[in-house]
Amino acid sequence: MKQTSITKTPAISDDDAPKLTQANFDSARLRVAGRDVNRAQWQTAVRARVGKQRVNIMLDAPIVEHFKALAGNRGYQTLINDSLRRVIEAGHLEADLRRVIREELSH
């Protein structure tokens, strides 16, 4: 039987990383496609790549509180997006399944 090699690596914790300050972010070079850009150009490029669109929407307070409680350290808006995406995908899945079942039953 061949012996398996086991590599032991030291555990890395969040405490090992240097703390970032606002000065670190203020002095960051913003680059798109390898060239320096200003903050507005960078934000435009990020939004275009991610495919997000800024909208104003009114949500019931209990809904927002629910997602904030679920989110913890993550962004609650990300959880709302994920939930909406799952609802859309489930609707497509259901419609596709109904179509396939109807087609199979008609044969």
C-alpha positions in Angstrom: 0.0 0.0 0.0 1.3 3.4 -1.0 1.9 5.8 1.9 0.1 9.2 1.6 2.0 12.3 2.2 0.6 14.7 4.8 1.6 18.3 4.8 1.1 20.2 7.9 0.5 23.9 7.5 0.1 26.4 10.3 -3.3 27.6 10.9 -3.9 31.2 9.8 -6.2 33.4 11.7 -7.7 36.8 11.0 -5.4 38.2 13.7 -2.4 37.4 11.5 -3.4 39.9 8.8 -2.5 43.6 9.3 -5.5 45.8 10.1 -6.6 48.0 7.2 -7.3 51.6 7.8 -9.1 54.3 5.8 -5.7 55.6 4.8 -5.0 52.3 3.1 -8.1 52.5 1.1 -7.6 56.2 0.3 -4.1 55.5 -1.1 -5.2 52.5 -3.2 -4.5 52.5 -6.9 -7.7 51.9 -8.8 -7.1 50.0 -12.1 -9.4 48.7 -14.9 -7.9 46.5 -17.6 -4.4 47.3 -16.4 -4.7 51.1 -16.5 -5.1 53.6 -13.7 -8.6 55.1 -13.5 -10.4 57.5 -11.1 -12.9 56.4 -8.6 -15.9 57.2 -10.8 -14.5 55.2 -13.7 -13.7 52.3 -11.3 -17.2 52.2 -9.9 -18.7 52.3 -13.3 -16.5 49.3 -14.4 -17.4 47.3 -11.3 -21.1 47.9 -11.7 -20.9 46.9 -15.4 -19.0 43.7 -14.5 -21.3 42.7 -11.7 -24.4 43.6 -13.5 -26.0 45.4 -10.6 -28.3 48.3 -10.8 -29.0 50.8 -8.1 -32.8 51.0 -7.3 -34.9 52.6 -4.6 -37.4 50.2 -3.1 -39.6 50.3 0.0 -39.6 47.1 2.1 -41.6 46.4 5.2 -39.5 46.9 8.3 -39.9 43.3 9.6 -38.5 42.1 6.2 -35.4 44.2 6.5 -34.9 43.3 10.1 -35.2 39.6 9.3 -32.5 39.8 6.6 -30.2 42.0 8.8 -30.5 39.4 11.6 -29.7 36.6 9.1 -26.8 38.4 7.5 -24.6 38.9 10.6 -21.4 40.2 9.1 -22.5 39.8 5.5 -24.5 42.4 3.7 -28.2 41.9 4.2 -28.9 43.2 0.6 -26.9 40.2 -0.7 -29.2 37.9 1.2 -32.3 39.7 -0.3 -30.8 39.3 -3.8 -30.0 35.6 -3.2 -33.6 35.0 -2.0 -35.1 36.8 -5.0 -32.9 34.9 -7.4 -34.0 31.6 -5.9 -37.6 32.5 -6.3 -37.1 33.4 -9.9 -35.1 30.2 -10.6 -37.7 28.1 -8.8 -40.4 29.6 -11.0 -38.5 28.8 -14.1 -37.9 25.3 -12.9 -41.6 24.7 -12.1 -42.6 26.1 -15.5 -40.1 23.9 -17.3 -41.2 20.8 -15.4 -44.8 21.4 -16.2 -44.0 21.8 -19.9 -42.0 18.6 -20.0 -44.7 16.7 -18.1 -47.4 18.0 -20.5 -45.2 17.0 -23.5 -44.6 13.5 -22.2 -48.2 12.9 -21.3 -49.4 14.0 -24.8 -47.2 11.3 -26.4 
